[in-house]
């Protein structure tokens, strides 16, 4: 159950396979494309958190040069899956070791060629891609293996690397600088041919720099080589050269061993085993594979919404990370969990700048956060299919819940770890500044004697500029309460840090106001029907059936939100009230959750991968795991099946969906096995019919536990770490 | 200078002439169409303030049966301007007496027919249309004059009158009932032929009921008749019959005399004479003609935005009346001025109901007010030309300044008349309830320590859902201050009425809050440039040239507001900050007005007839009457030239523009002659170059003044009333 395997070749699947078979880590994403693929097939060697902007295009992560390019040339013409007759083709992801392999048998004329390769991105090193490539033919024939560094990079918004220089000095080298910030991007590559009798020529052209290895191939003889590539971002050439010679010396297998050791350690604490349902077992493991890939590698990193799978969503970090991914790391990898928090602490100046630009005090975090918390989100994110004009969207300026999501994550981190030191590392300052922002953004309604938050967008992005979104308002109240909770904490510790911070930030008045208004934050009423209105006036919106609404579409890709078809209806894009109920579950009864689930689910498009898992989690809470199961599978398999939007209005928006992976993990652990930590570690299983057993490892407060949940009996045992 | 005359016939002008030559009064509007015109030519005998709704169509005033229909039939075929060869055609409006006439010479074959007619709507009676019709031919020939009641009514939204019954009992009679409220609509008509030797047949069919008068016409002999029609709304037949026989007995000329006497009295106190510029003189007189037509006839009436010219704008009353028309009546006709106020007092329950429906206390007045203050405005007022879908507009729910405009009008009425009794007639209750609404709609911004008003639409309708619109916020402050001013007034009078009202309305808490927050209402700052930002963030909108913006249009009739082309630019539909500066001129220096004028005028489309006059008035304030002049002429001539939109997205929206008429009057009196009453009656002339002299009569505080403003010298003399 460790292998993801796909047989057969279909051009239609090229984009999806690129995401499905991704390898790498948070400093280097390598899409699961084939050796012979190029720009048109969306090869990407992505450098997460290295951003660049060209002209008015969207600011996005830089794609580096591609050192994985290899192809076989016979009779003067390349032979590959795109132009040959594919007899068989198999692509495999070994999740245990994070290695991608392919094996293709291709026919042309009277000969068949077998191409095999494997690749991994070393988890030991900063940016090192190691691969092996082999070819054999069922005929004696002259062949050329062309391998090198492809510089014809696939970019969505402009050519990011300029001044590209090619050179050969015992290895192939390409370097160039990024357009906006002048980052030096270097790629060194060398190969170790494991065969004799060949002639090597160097080829330099607009496509890159390549070795052309001419071989008089013997029938069924295997010609293979290993390839080592190191990619640098603002790094000294000597360092890169040293690294290259070190790995050249060690070779593929020795290096793989070191790499695998690290991956095996990761799996030891992360693997979840589901018995009785192999499809669920593999899908969940595949979700966890993605989360392991995406562990932040430094305190300046968090996790972009499309992971390391390319330039879409501007390579930016959304609330997805805090709400849908952090819980996984809190269970398995506290270093990464902490980095997710530290990234936002580093982003505080950017968040303060953003608030100021809108005339508010405090911290308004980026909706699409790049380095240093810079908001890459634009005011126009969608194109009107009818007029081809850009549509003004409100993700950036109205989705103010982002700041509260971050505080929620900080609180979750502290609650789970009891690591209060993070407060002094900057979290307290963030919390105070977010509270200050909400004090300024919200308003006191004089006659109603309550604190209201007008003109926001909740998680459901179809409804723009609403008032008193139930989700947002709860977060605001939580933020105010957190300020006072941590004031109390430092007081109880006789630590003046809180008061010092109040002094430093001139926060006396704000603290007074928080005390005065925290209980006045308007929390949407539970109606007689037990349903909670998503925002003021939502119930007055047209109550149309979801399918009926979609039938009104005049264009397949028309935008439904805002002034679009869904905007004045009760149809929502994704979980909103339901997300609020999950995040604040301790405040609501099961009956309330049940009635809201039944009201909102039929009105939800699940048009975001953040939706299904929230419905799945709450479904478990009301003892309907079998309602949860299809939603869980939807989340867990989104990158396996590729059943997600790859294009919007002609623009590529594809990539992996780590929030769905995180949501699947959360559903399995907190939903099906019902894990909770509130009163000590506990499970309250709600297994779907197909599950016999679910078992996993989890960390809590310095201890490691083995959890085994059976239909009849559950065990939680402390393990040695 | 009392006649409006148009020569020649052009089918393209039919709609415009219908508006241009309108006659009637506030109980009966008769469009200036020709005798032989029918539904297709947009004949309308409109019953203002008698509304009806059919199905989901817009609720609109009812058009009655048309008793003015007459045509000449020769050789079995009607001969008229539409199907004959028009040799000459002249249409005349005698503004002094409110009489419309036409004279047409039409050729067919070897004969020419001359048709003449005149008509007036009696100003003495409730709904009486008196006309005369004559025909002569340059050949001996058999003709038929067909005259009767046309029942094939032009309706924009549905067939409003049902159960139509035709009868003949010594006169022609049609009756029917309205669809929604079952009002009985009756039309009686009788004619007095002033010739002999004819045979009369009665014709009844789907078109109506008619006399067919067969005549052996003699060459060049004139055949004429007078026609008398009475229209009833829920009236006894006996009363209508008596009225008909009374006027039949008196005849056209005697009745015209009585009618003219009333009109001459109106003109005595309303006429304005401009010397040196005949075009301006006539245009202004024509504007005043419209305002005289539109004087409310009862305390349940005000003035609809399209006057009595038909069903467009739902026959509803907008803020146009209070801000652009009331000043005329305050100068000339206090009975009408008071009715304009009383109409809104009657509308208070409707306004409270509207506020409640949105979750607010107090009074939120109708954006499109019909009877009893019912808001006829819908949430969808515009059609997307690209998708043919309705666009959600925010006129009804966000243009909250309407309530403040009404209080502004009440204050204006009291300031000018010192008639404080209106407060006890209900105005005080309105003011208190409007203040209560604003207390509830606006919010206190805690950190900024100010009272803000978010999510509104100002006069400029291109920018939806803005925060702290300068215009709206000033009105809110004014409303709060008015409450306290009138509290002081009653106190100084030792009158407990104010306190009784506070008691009755449970207003103690509100009064406290008004005292607390009135000085905290956020008044937009005067920037260093002396310009005032129209709303929060306006200056961050795209600063594009007006013409450049219009060039981006993909469709002639596309909607520019909201998500349309203008929505995210600084291009505005109509005066907004400039309207605020005019209404609150005592608060701002001339320099501020000047800088704002220069900033905003180039950014204003003047896409509403409420725009030009505000720019004209403020232009005079900064001593640029020659900048004001073209804007004045634009307002004064809009219904003369017909240069206004008649259609929007295929829907007829034409009609007269009384707010432009009112604005033209204001510009002439308060702008060019610079009339003011603040420190006694005074003028401060700013005559445009072409004016030698402007003279007029004006009432103030029970006195009548004759004002004569010359280039060199001005005189104000008290007159006997």
Interface residues (C-beta under 8 A of the other chain):
Chain A: X358 X359 X361 X379 X386 X387 X391 X392 X436 X439 X440 X442 X443 X444 X445 X446 X447 X448 X452 X454 X455 X465 X467 X510 X513 X517 X536 X537 X554 X562 X563 X567 X568
Chain B: X358 X359 X361 X379 X386 X387 X391 X392 X436 X439 X440 X442 X443 X444 X445 X446 X447 X448 X452 X454 X455 X465 X467 X509 X510 X513 X517 X536 X537 X554 X562 X563 X567 X568
